[in-house]
Amino acid sequence: MDTLELPPTVLLSAGEAKARLREIVEGFFFRHRDDQGQVPARQLLVRSPPGLGKTKEAMEWATRYQTEQDKKSILQLSRADITPAGAWQQVAIFVPRHELAREVKAVIERNRNALGQPVEVPVLRGRDNGAETGHAPCRRWREARDLGRKGLPVYSNLCRRRHQGEVSECPYFGECEYIREWRRAYAAPYVVLVHSHLGVGWESTGIARWAGGFSDDGEHDQPAFEHSFNPADAPIIVCDEDPTTSLIERNRVDRNAIGTVTEQGLGEHILAGLSASGGLLDHFREKGITPEQVRIVASGLRKEERRQGEIATPGASDPVLRKAVTLAASLVRVSRILERLADELASGREGPSYSLLVDGEGLITQGRRPWPFRKRRLLVLDGTANPEILGEFIPSLATVPEIRVQRNARIVQVSNLTFYRGSLVKRTLTPEGKPRPEPTARLLEVGEFIARTALNGRTLVVTNKPVRCALTGEDEHGSLPTSAKHRGADIAHFGNIRGSNDFKEHEIAIILGRDEPSVASAEQRAMAIWYDTKEPIRRIEPDFRGHYNYRNRTLRYQMTDETTRAGTVSVHPDPRVQAVVEQPGGRDDPGYRPAAADPQRRAQDCLHPLQHPPRHPGR
């Protein structure tokens, strides 16, 4: 086991860090030159730790910048400064969660009011957002949800479609809150959306451009009336928190969907190559199949898939539409599968495919979604984003040196127990026969520790969702608020607190358990990101028991007194896979941070680790 000794980290005070952040964000918006006379990059990643006020700072300078532009005449602005709607320097802001979207909206409106230029900032929701409380913006949100799950276009089946000069329109279209909000956002100076909108093909010329719909292939449908907001037209994009989780596509498909590709016998070749000893890519080359041939077949399939996607008439009555959606088969975008296979083949890599994997009797198709804002100014704000991963989605993204700050905290690291989920939760059945999480004896003991700790100050506990629900009694299958109370503490779960400021006044935080991805899961996620790489991804081989385990490495940590201490961490031998493991959301929940709390462990005064804490304490 090797030891990695890293150089001491230069840490800034809170005041110095805030000043540096302000300088970077102001320079991005106003295009100020730095000390070397360089203009900031048009697409920029800024990394700084939580609590420094990244979002607040960005919204403040976005507000000031927009206000300054309002003072200019139209002759002083370039074409890139103006949207097709005529909104000068429109800013589209993407955030992880709707709760944060509302916070951002309030900050901007408060800033503009203070400047004497009030605005109303629209927050664009999905069709089914708020359905649990009866406040979904779309009357047909259930059908919209089912269409999306089946991979079918929503707008052209549900809202409006023009065919051969005739228009079919939803009976609720004229009064639809969803359509009205997207139209209202067309000329708004600021628009706030959640990350899930990033995966939409906004640069297509169809309904995504003209009507704010969520179909990526609606080129046949171009309404000639009042326009709707399209974020691809906004000159400036601000993305709060790392967006890559929303930019990875991963779906299960049936083998028969591939077998139906009869042109050039491509479907049979793919199925044969998946089981070939040399892998699919080598099989293609042996058969003389080129990337160009695969792309030609994909192009023809794309046109057919558009036709297959039209399964309902928007103007139909609710019962008729409901039946059509229920009976419709899922639409497998085989054209996307082929396009990715063509990219892999063109990379020159040998062996198996990374974008099409065997999964039991079925298949998994995966890969990067296209980034639709390549020509727009972009500011990404995140404390832990990996530039190498983001660079695969946004090749032109530049990164400023990470802002690292002195920590005012006392950290207790567990080294004798891992608090894995199985040790904390057991499954029982409800009277209705549904499984629900119940606390084990160990979790009850932890609950006592939480109660004692909460007597010393406002306490936050972050854990896995099943563990949270075992503590609080909440329904793990339902939509949960940011946190719930238990034994005097606020209990939250991984992936549900990204960007939240709800706990900024808390004095104690307990991270209970970890959510580290398995070796196979991390490797598959890396394959989805680097599916068209030439350099193969190194895989971990099973041990003598057939188990797949990360390798151990010793890293050193910088302590409060500037000394260092050794700690054992588990790492993957391929740095790309390791980057996935360390990325928030490396498993299923964004915001994952491995650590734990143990009432029997002695505290260590740790100021700033040189790397992430050990992921397998005690192993």
Phi and psi in degrees as a GROMACS rama.xvg file:
@    title "Ramachandran Plot"
@    xaxis  label "Phi"
@    yaxis  label "Psi"
@TYPE xy
-89.7731  160.291  ASP-2
-117.225  130.922  THR-3
-106.187  115.727  LEU-4
-100.159  114.392  GLU-5
-98.9512  150.328  LEU-6
-67.0861  153.242  PRO-7
-55.6587  143.403  PRO-8
-91.567  134.569  THR-9
-81.6108  118.727  VAL-10
-109.261  137.777  LEU-11
-95.3043  154.364  LEU-12
-72.4903  166.239  SER-13
-59.916  -41.5149  ALA-14
-64.5354  -42.8181  GLY-15
-64.3932  -39.8924  GLU-16
-66.4365  -42.4728  ALA-17
-63.1163  -39.9671  LYS-18
-64.9238  -39.6773  ALA-19
-66.4444  -42.9461  ARG-20
-61.1008  -43.9902  LEU-21
-61.4305  -41.7418  ARG-22
-61.7721  -43.3888  GLU-23
-67.2191  -47.342  ILE-24
-68.9109  -42.3141  VAL-25
-60.8765  -43.1129  GLU-26
-62.1823  -36.5971  GLY-27
-63.0553  -47.9595  PHE-28
-71.6721  -44.1337  PHE-29
-93.4041  0.195158  PHE-30
60.5293  38.3434  ARG-31
-72.9732  139.917  HIS-32
-76.1509  147.373  ARG-33
-85.2146  -170.291  ASP-34
-62.2408  -24.9583  ASP-35
-92.8662  5.7646  GLN-36
80.6986  12.8459  GLY-37
-90.8198  138.654  GLN-38
-80.333  138.437  VAL-39
-57.1263  150.596  PRO-40
-60.3364  148.514  ALA-41
-72.1143  -24.9677  ARG-42
-127.793  115.44  GLN-43
-134.788  135.038  LEU-44
-104.421  127.53  LEU-45
-117.251  120.993  VAL-46
-111.943  124.644  ARG-47
-151.52  156.115  SER-48
-70.1287  158.292  PRO-49
-58.5981  147.924  PRO-50
92.8619  -4.39212  GLY-51
-85.8222  -13.95  LEU-52
90.7301  37.3753  GLY-53
-59.7502  -49.4927  LYS-54
-64.8588  -46.2356  THR-55
-59.7487  -43.7324  LYS-56
-63.9941  -43.7216  GLU-57
-64.3514  -41.4103  ALA-58
-68.2489  -34.7774  MET-59
-64.7223  -45.3887  GLU-60
-75.2625  -30.0603  TRP-61
-63.0362  -39.6091  ALA-62
-65.0012  -47.7576  THR-63
-62.1983  -41.4014  ARG-64
-64.6916  -46.5958  TYR-65
-60.8537  -38.9752  GLN-66
-64.0553  -40.9268  THR-67
-63.407  -38.3263  GLU-68
-66.5309  -33.123  GLN-69
-63.299  -22.1327  ASP-70
-83.243  -16.2257  LYS-71
-81.5265  157.448  LYS-72
-84.3183  161.979  SER-73
-59.9889  -27.3174  ILE-74
-73.8116  -18.2991  LEU-75
-87.9438  -6.11664  GLN-76
-104.369  145.591  LEU-77
-83.7385  169.279  SER-78
-61.2204  -32.2896  ARG-79
-69.8427  -15.4112  ALA-80
-83.072  -10.4284  ASP-81
-123.902  132.028  ILE-82
-80.8762  165.64  THR-83
-57.2286  -24.3637  PRO-84
-81.1106  -7.82361  ALA-85
87.5364  8.22557  GLY-86
-80.1082  114.829  ALA-87
-68.9552  127.236  TRP-88
47.783  48.8636  GLN-89
-59.3713  135.998  GLN-90
-115.274  120.437  VAL-91
-98.9911  123.988  ALA-92
-115.098  120.143  ILE-93
-105.875  130.202  PHE-94
-130.397  161.111  VAL-95
-69.4997  -33.5403  PRO-96
-138.433  155.989  ARG-97
-66.2656  -31.6171  HIS-98
-61.3343  -42.4873  GLU-99
-69.4774  -33.6491  LEU-100
-58.7151  -41.3767  ALA-101
-68.1797  -35.5186  ARG-102
-64.9653  -43.7636  GLU-103
-62.5774  -42.6013  VAL-104
-56.1243  -46.3025  LYS-105
-64.8647  -38.9221  ALA-106
-63.8047  -47.149  VAL-107
-63.4148  -46.4866  ILE-108
-64.1365  -35.9549  GLU-109
-67.4121  -41.8145  ARG-110
-62.5615  -43.8234  ASN-111
-68.2026  -35.8241  ARG-112
-63.4867  -40.1455  ASN-113
-65.1368  -27.8364  ALA-114
-88.4506  1.52929  LEU-115
74.4562  19.6663  GLY-116
-131.741  72.2498  GLN-117
-64.3523  145.132  PRO-118
-139.128  161.264  VAL-119
-110.82  123.943  GLU-120
-98.8803  117.392  VAL-121
-75.8002  139.516  PRO-122
-110.756  115.427  VAL-123
-89.9512  121.45  LEU-124
-104.732  160.252  ARG-125
-71.396  164.171  GLY-126
-60.8647  -30.0913  ARG-127
-103.148  5.43949  ASP-128
-66.5254  128.251  ASN-129
86.6595  7.00735  GLY-130
-63.528  -32.9914  ALA-131
-62.0615  -28.5541  GLU-132
-105.578  10.5164  THR-133
78.5783  22.6415  GLY-134
-121.839  30.084  HIS-135
-66.6339  139.209  ALA-136
-74.8279  -8.33206  PRO-137
-119.331  131.144  CYS-138
-66.7905  -27.8035  ARG-139
-106.347  39.6822  ARG-140
-64.1494  -32.2617  TRP-141
-63.4747  -44.8463  ARG-142
-65.7092  -37.7496  GLU-143
-62.2544  -41.497  ALA-144
-64.8529  -42.964  ARG-145
-67.6811  -38.0822  ASP-146
-61.3808  -44.2248  LEU-147
-62.5529  -40.7995  GLY-148
-65.0111  -29.361  ARG-149
-90.2871  3.85294  LYS-150
73.9575  19.0811  GLY-151
-97.3715  146.609  LEU-152
-62.6342  141.5  PRO-153
-93.0025  -52.5552  VAL-154
-59.8356  -47.6505  TYR-155
-73.4229  -20.2416  SER-156
-92.5994  -27.0663  ASN-157
-112.012  -34.5592  LEU-158
-106.287  -61.1208  CYS-159
-159.332  136.809  ARG-160
-146.483  136.683  ARG-161
-108.228  130.974  ARG-162
-142.712  120.402  HIS-163
52.2724  45.0056  GLN-164
82.2036  -8.01887  GLY-165
-103.593  141.417  GLU-166
-112.812  129.992  VAL-167
-111.543  127.662  SER-168
-131.818  142.37  GLU-169
-57.7313  137.098  CYS-170
-61.7315  -17.2411  PRO-171
-101.13  5.50378  TYR-172
-57.7191  -45.4389  PHE-173
-64.3929  -27.227  GLY-174
-112.267  11.6216  GLU-175
-70.5011  124.538  CYS-176
-65.2291  -37.3232  GLU-177
-61.2476  -50.1651  TYR-178
-64.9061  -41.2277  ILE-179
-61.8799  -40.5052  ARG-180
-67.7419  -39.912  GLU-181
-68.0567  -34.1328  TRP-182
-69.2139  -43.3228  ARG-183
-63.2369  -30.7673  ARG-184
-75.6954  -9.04405  ALA-185
-58.2216  -41.7421  TYR-186
-110.204  11.7194  ALA-187
-74.5715  139.878  ALA-188
-67.7945  -28.9819  PRO-189
-132.371  140.152  TYR-190
-136.82  134.109  VAL-191
-113.424  131.521  VAL-192
-135.922  166.054  LEU-193
-95.0683  163.557  VAL-194
-57.2887  -30.1965  HIS-195
-60.1594  -21.5372  SER-196
-73.1726  -13.8797  HIS-197
-68.9286  -25.0398  LEU-198
-79.7314  -1.21241  GLY-199
-82.765  143.422  VAL-200
-77.9952  75.3109  GLY-201
-67.8268  -18.5386  TRP-202
-88.4204  1.13361  GLU-203
-69.3958  161.107  SER-204
-94.6446  3.12082  THR-205
-95.387  -134.5  GLY-206
-65.0049  -27.6727  ILE-207
-60.7196  -36.3989  ALA-208
-79.9282  -40.7593  ARG-209
-98.9898  -21.6079  TRP-210
-136.52  10.9009  ALA-211
65.3993  23.3588  GLY-212
-82.9132  174.472  GLY-213
-114.214  40.6017  PHE-214
-106.977  136.85  SER-215
-96.565  2.78148  ASP-216
-132.435  26.2796  ASP-217
-86.4337  41.7054  GLY-218
-68.3629  -16.0103  GLU-219
-83.9722  -6.06089  HIS-220
-121.298  101.871  ASP-221
-129.166  88.4097  GLN-222
-58.3126  139.814  PRO-223
-103.215  36.0404  ALA-224
-124.714  -159.352  PHE-225
-48.3819  129.596  GLU-226
-75.9752  163.515  HIS-227
-121.919  163.756  SER-228
-64.511  139.056  PHE-229
-133.431  113.381  ASN-230
-60.1839  -22.9283  PRO-231
-66.5649  -15.0481  ALA-232
-91.8265  -10.6486  ASP-233
-74.1216  127.744  ALA-234
-62.6103  -29.4819  PRO-235
-125.238  131.943  ILE-236
-116.692  128.161  ILE-237
-114.7  124.276  VAL-238
-116.007  109.515  CYS-239
-88.5464  117.996  ASP-240
80.8648  154.24  GLU-241
-60.7814  124.209  ASP-242
-93.4232  2.43772  PRO-243
-63.6482  -28.6578  THR-244
-57.9098  -35.0207  THR-245
-83.4062  -4.68892  SER-246
-109.377  10.5931  LEU-247
-110.415  125.068  ILE-248
-100.235  133.653  GLU-249
-148.937  118.533  ARG-250
-138.604  150.968  ASN-251
-92.9293  137.945  ARG-252
-134.099  154.274  VAL-253
-83.9724  146.224  ASP-254
-58.726  -31.7877  ARG-255
-62.1588  -29.6931  ASN-256
-63.6638  -34.2685  ALA-257
-77.067  -37.3927  ILE-258
-64.25  -20.3712  GLY-259
-76.0938  -9.1861  THR-260
-80.1265  96.1982  VAL-261
-92.6974  -21.2451  THR-262
-61.0883  127.292  GLU-263
58.7887  17.7748  GLN-264
62.2516  25.224  GLY-265
-65.3032  -38.7973  LEU-266
-60.6792  -43.9371  GLY-267
-65.2997  -39.0792  GLU-268
-64.2883  -39.0163  HIS-269
-64.4574  -47.682  ILE-270
-64.7835  -37.2683  LEU-271
-68.641  -39.9727  ALA-272
-67.3325  -30.2542  GLY-273
-65.4217  -26.5996  LEU-274
-104.627  0.307956  SER-275
-70.4111  146.804  ALA-276
-63.2323  -33.9766  SER-277
-85.4386  -7.44609  GLY-278
96.4239  164.454  GLY-279
-64.0155  -41.4973  LEU-280
-66.0077  -41.7249  LEU-281
-64.9338  -37.0087  ASP-282
-63.3403  -42.6851  HIS-283
-57.0614  -47.0254  PHE-284
-66.4347  -37.6971  ARG-285
-62.3975  -33.3021  GLU-286
-88.9664  1.79083  LYS-287
74.0514  22.437  GLY-288
-85.1222  127.742  ILE-289
-104.686  160.315  THR-290
-58.3233  -36.7149  PRO-291
-64.0699  -40.5361  GLU-292
-62.2712  -42.0267  GLN-293
-65.1277  -40.5078  VAL-294
-66.8999  -36.277  ARG-295
-62.7447  -44.4213  ILE-296
-63.3586  -40.8607  VAL-297
-61.5582  -39.7804  ALA-298
-62.8205  -42.7535  SER-299
-65.7166  -38.5519  GLY-300
-66.474  -34.0853  LEU-301
-59.6733  -41.327  ARG-302
-65.231  -40.1645  LYS-303
-67.6977  -36.478  GLU-304
-65.3593  -33.9528  GLU-305
-60.9418  -42.534  ARG-306
-66.9309  -42.5994  ARG-307
-64.5232  -26.8102  GLN-308
-71.952  -14.978  GLY-309
-87.8461  93.6339  GLU-310
-113.234  -7.02669  ILE-311
-144.341  160.884  ALA-312
-106.206  119.695  THR-313
-55.1578  -33.9834  PRO-314
-78.63  -0.4038  GLY-315
-68.7006  159.392  ALA-316
-67.3181  163.126  SER-317
-58.1746  -47.1422  ASP-318
-62.2243  -40.9424  PRO-319
-65.6696  -43.0497  VAL-320
-65.2592  -42.925  LEU-321
-58.6643  -42.8762  ARG-322
-65.3422  -42.3763  LYS-323
-62.2313  -41.4836  ALA-324
-68.5495  -40.5802  VAL-325
-64.1898  -39.8195  THR-326
-83.0142  -15.2915  LEU-327
-66.8743  139.724  ALA-328
-81.7989  154.946  ALA-329
-64.5426  145.275  SER-330
-98.8828  115.602  LEU-331
-92.848  119.288  VAL-332
-80.8586  77.4954  ARG-333
-63.164  -28.5145  VAL-334
-59.5128  -38.2598  SER-335
-66.1456  -40.8618  ARG-336
-58.9898  -44.3798  ILE-337
-68.7709  -38.4995  LEU-338
-61.3116  -40.3835  GLU-339
-70.3326  -38.3688  ARG-340
-62.3977  -37.6053  LEU-341
-63.0789  -40.3942  ALA-342
-63.7592  -41.8038  ASP-343
-63.4411  -44.3074  GLU-344
-63.0901  -38.8739  LEU-345
-70.5806  -20.4348  ALA-346
-68.748  -22.5894  SER-347
88.5035  -0.753822  GLY-348
-71.5547  146.988  ARG-349
-100.136  167.537  GLU-350
93.6553  -149.093  GLY-351
-77.3542  163.421  PRO-352
-79.211  145.997  SER-353
-98.6626  -22.4232  TYR-354
-91.6658  -11.4994  SER-355
-136.206  112.178  LEU-356
-119.864  148.508  LEU-357
-79.4582  132.478  VAL-358
-134.583  88.6861  ASP-359
63.9953  -125.775  GLY-360
-84.3123  -11.7214  GLU-361
-110.649  -164.687  GLY-362
-133.073  158.774  LEU-363
-120.314  127.641  ILE-364
-109.053  135.892  THR-365
-152.829  162.506  GLN-366
162.009  -179.27  GLY-367
-78.8125  138.465  ARG-368
-78.8012  151.052  ARG-369
-69.1277  144.263  PRO-370
-87.3847  116.196  TRP-371
-88.593  5.11252  PRO-372
-120.766  38.9787  PHE-373
-62.9892  -29.2923  ARG-374
-97.8533  4.42657  LYS-375
-103.795  153.704  ARG-376
-69.9955  138.189  ARG-377
-138.32  132.934  LEU-378
-123.753  116.52  LEU-379
-106.199  127.479  VAL-380
-116.888  118.284  LEU-381
-160.545  146.661  ASP-382
-85.1742  -23.2256  GLY-383
-131.445  10.9298  THR-384
-60.9657  143.571  ALA-385
-96.1328  117.324  ASN-386
-61.1338  -33.2711  PRO-387
-67.0665  -39.335  GLU-388
-68.5275  -49.843  ILE-389
-60.7028  -32.7867  LEU-390
-64.5237  -24.2137  GLY-391
-69.3858  -29.8488  GLU-392
-89.8348  -36.7348  PHE-393
-127.762  83.0659  ILE-394
-59.1845  -27.9477  PRO-395
-87.6497  5.10226  SER-396
-71.0705  126.381  LEU-397
-99.6301  157.579  ALA-398
-130.039  128.833  THR-399
-85.5695  154.551  VAL-400
-54.493  139.107  PRO-401
-59.635  136.736  GLU-402
-85.7265  112.232  ILE-403
-111.832  133.283  ARG-404
-124.17  146.197  VAL-405
-62.4608  132.875  GLN-406
-95.8887  135.957  ARG-407
-106.397  73.4766  ASN-408
-153.41  155.617  ALA-409
-113.559  120.968  ARG-410
-109.487  130.249  ILE-411
-106.736  119.481  VAL-412
-108.077  127.412  GLN-413
-78.3289  139.952  VAL-414
-132.955  -0.0758157  SER-415
-113.138  -15.7754  ASN-416
-139.469  150.552  LEU-417
-102.504  -17.8222  THR-418
54.3986  44.6028  PHE-419
-65.9987  160.626  TYR-420
-58.6215  -39.4163  ARG-421
-65.3201  -22.1775  GLY-422
-84.2248  -10.6508  SER-423
-110.512  -24.5706  LEU-424
-130.283  137.516  VAL-425
-122.71  156.1  LYS-426
-103.487  130.567  ARG-427
-125.725  169.475  THR-428
-105.755  138.901  LEU-429
-75.288  167.545  THR-430
-55.413  -24.9834  PRO-431
-85.6735  0.342404  GLU-432
86.8395  12.1196  GLY-433
-94.5866  138.937  LYS-434
-71.1705  143.971  PRO-435
-142.323  150.283  ARG-436
-79.4541  137.144  PRO-437
-126.132  148.026  GLU-438
-72.2653  140.531  PRO-439
-83.5464  176.963  THR-440
-60.8727  -36.9004  ALA-441
-66.0909  -40.4141  ARG-442
-68.3416  -35.2421  LEU-443
-62.8862  -37.7187  LEU-444
-65.4215  -42.0967  GLU-445
-61.6665  -37.8966  VAL-446
-58.6522  -38.5604  GLY-447
-64.4373  -40.6243  GLU-448
-63.6529  -40.8279  PHE-449
-61.016  -44.1192  ILE-450
-62.3555  -42.8654  ALA-451
-66.3973  -40.5967  ARG-452
-65.8526  -39.3214  THR-453
-64.6245  -18.0809  ALA-454
-69.5658  -17.5607  LEU-455
-95.5107  -3.85213  ASN-456
158.544  171.274  GLY-457
-62.2172  125.299  ARG-458
-122.471  133.792  THR-459
-112.951  133.492  LEU-460
-117.365  124.409  VAL-461
-116.62  129.361  VAL-462
-151.517  -170.47  THR-463
-72.7072  155.497  ASN-464
-60.6986  -45.271  LYS-465
-61.6308  -37.2648  PRO-466
-66.6005  -42.4489  VAL-467
-55.9568  -48.3639  ARG-468
-69.2418  -30.5932  CYS-469
-65.3202  -33.3129  ALA-470
-76.3886  -45.1806  LEU-471
-93.9395  -17.0685  THR-472
81.7715  9.49752  GLY-473
-74.146  163.075  GLU-474
-84.0369  113.971  ASP-475
-70.0686  -15.6517  GLU-476
-91.2573  -6.25896  HIS-477
-95.9642  176.645  GLY-478
-81.6124  124.535  SER-479
-107.173  147.172  LEU-480
-67.9413  176.802  PRO-481
-57.1967  -39.4525  THR-482
-154.39  169.271  SER-483
-140.569  157.71  ALA-484
-85.1474  143.185  LYS-485
-157.878  121.067  HIS-486
53.1844  37.6075  ARG-487
86.8338  -0.20749  GLY-488
-116.538  162.659  ALA-489
-95.3462  124.251  ASP-490
-106.262  121.901  ILE-491
-126.656  171.492  ALA-492
-130.322  156.918  HIS-493
-52.9539  137.345  PHE-494
88.3382  -9.41098  GLY-495
-110.953  7.67974  ASN-496
-126.792  7.80443  ILE-497
-60.5021  125.12  ARG-498
78.0152  -1.71776  GLY-499
-76.4298  142.244  SER-500
-106.522  13.5942  ASN-501
-63.3477  -22.5426  ASP-502
-116.231  19.9717  PHE-503
-66.8237  -21.295  LYS-504
-93.6649  -0.504187  GLU-505
-73.2773  147.468  HIS-506
-102.717  -20.7775  GLU-507
-132.679  137.219  ILE-508
-130.042  131.715  ALA-509
-116.534  121.068  ILE-510
-100.399  111.533  ILE-511
-105.961  113.523  LEU-512
84.1574  -170.892  GLY-513
-146.888  166.054  ARG-514
-134.018  48.6673  ASP-515
-70.126  134.018  GLU-516
-68.7593  150.172  PRO-517
-66.2586  163.768  SER-518
-57.6147  -46.3277  VAL-519
-63.1869  -41.7309  ALA-520
-64.981  -42.8121  SER-521
-65.9074  -41.133  ALA-522
-65.8777  -39.8711  GLU-523
-67.5331  -36.6116  GLN-524
-66.4737  -39.6276  ARG-525
-63.7039  -38.2396  ALA-526
-62.4725  -37.8519  MET-527
-65.4443  -35.7111  ALA-528
-77.7043  -44.2186  ILE-529
-108.001  41.1699  TRP-530
-64.8181  -27.0184  TYR-531
-103.98  24.6129  ASP-532
-76.619  149.566  THR-533
-81.8269  -35.0671  LYS-534
-81.6218  120.105  GLU-535
-61.1735  149.745  PRO-536
-82.9176  127.184  ILE-537
-70.8696  134.683  ARG-538
-109.37  147.802  ARG-539
-83.7766  130.326  ILE-540
-84.9051  151.659  GLU-541
-70.2766  153.517  PRO-542
-81.4303  -171.546  ASP-543
-66.0801  -17.9801  PHE-544
-94.2419  -0.820506  ARG-545
85.9953  10.9555  GLY-546
-92.8062  146.135  HIS-547
-104.999  115.511  TYR-548
-127.041  144.494  ASN-549
-66.3101  156.947  TYR-550
-84.3109  153.023  ARG-551
-93.3293  143.474  ASN-552
-144.543  147.163  ARG-553
-99.6144  125.423  THR-554
-118.657  161.672  LEU-555
-111.366  145.655  ARG-556
-113.967  139.322  TYR-557
-86.4482  124.791  GLN-558
-96.3668  178.448  MET-559
-59.4558  -38.6903  THR-560
-86.0953  14.0378  ASP-561
72.2255  6.05788  GLU-562
-80.4421  172.358  THR-563
-124.53  152.218  THR-564
-131.726  151.491  ARG-565
-86.151  147.545  ALA-566
-146.909  143.674  GLY-567
-93.1033  130.397  THR-568
-126.5  159.237  VAL-569
-102.64  133.654  SER-570
-135.323  158.572  VAL-571
-97.3484  141.39  HIS-572
-66.6578  -21.7502  PRO-573
-93.5042  120.04  ASP-574
-61.0579  -25.2814  PRO-575
-70.4057  -41.5197  ARG-576
-67.6707  -39.9601  VAL-577
-61.6974  -36.5958  GLN-578
-61.9762  -37.1636  ALA-579
-66.1902  -42.4183  VAL-580
-60.4204  -40.2914  VAL-581
-82.1981  -11.0356  GLU-582
-75.8218  133.824  GLN-583
-56.1951  132.553  PRO-584
86.766  11.9985  GLY-585
-60.4242  -23.1448  GLY-586
-100.815  -109.912  ARG-587
-112.547  -25.1133  ASP-588
-101.352  119.698  ASP-589
-62.4814  149.59  PRO-590
91.899  8.01345  GLY-591
-61.9178  132.742  TYR-592
-140.897  115.155  ARG-593
-75.5421  129.709  PRO-594
-176.799  -177.225  ALA-595
-163.043  167.947  ALA-596
-125.259  134.55  ALA-597
-134.751  121.307  ASP-598
-64.9843  -15.1482  PRO-599
-95.9122  -4.37441  GLN-600
-90.7568  145.918  ARG-601
-81.7108  141.166  ARG-602
-74.8648  150.377  ALA-603
-117.934  141.809  GLN-604
-87.1337  97.4378  ASP-605
-116.261  119.711  CYS-606
-83.2964  -51.7867  LEU-607
-157.797  111.29  HIS-608
-70.1178  144.769  PRO-609
-73.5902  -22.6283  LEU-610
-141.259  -178.142  GLN-611
-65.3722  154.775  HIS-612
-61.4658  158.87  PRO-613
-54.3434  135.464  PRO-614
-90.2341  -20.2068  ARG-615
-127.883  68.7378  HIS-616
-56.5451  133.763  PRO-617
86.3151  -6.95137  GLY-618
